[in-house]
Structure formats: C-alpha cells, structure tokens
Amino acid sequence: MLFSYGPYKASTFFYSYAVFDEIFSEPRFEKIYEAVEGKVTIKRKDKEYLITFDCEEKGGKHITGFFKGPLKLYDEK
C-alpha cells in the first residue's frame, strides 16, 4: 500500500488523533480517537498557545476540547 506524504492542501489535517488520560511512559492507548473531519484552531501569543478542536471521530462521536499554555518538547533520544 502506498501512502501520500504531501503536499497537502493548506488548512487541512491528516492522521489526526486525540488521546486522553494516558501516561505515555506506560502507553495503553485505551482512549484514542481518530478525527476524520472537523476544525482545529491554533493561536500563539509569545510562548503561550491556545489550541481548540471541534471534530468528528471515525465512529461518528463528536469530540471537542482545548489546550492553553506553553508547549513542551519531549526528545525521544
């Protein structure tokens, strides 16, 4: 199977997942949702971000949420 890795149309998303209530050092991924359509908005002021999403999950479930604060970078090295 071949996958396309771009170029993508501006203002779209591809392979979008939301994972809730997980400890990533012990991944279980019991609450993982694949967004198939919707809207994600990202705003930044200095080092603070506001990320909101209003999407529909693969199974038809409506999921919404937001994050507000600085982003953390985790290096897998």
Steps between C-alpha positions, in 0.01 A plus 500: 500500500633843411439806715518859389718718722410827336472754378179564688239765450547797736280507811437123503610219732614144437541210749342689788460326832395608849613296801354567846604402854813307402841470657726494198784320680251211538296528179170314499315731261159387622347840429626582151280670244570547129361830370372469145358850460460823689689813595821555696605857587846595627579847635827610656593800713865503603560151647135425581281304260125459477406186307131419454338215312147415395507175303315184416662168591518202263208331678282813474564632852526879532814606691595848612771641722775752550852549636633828635861549610859456386587195292751246631750324276584139581809362327493122447879475482 
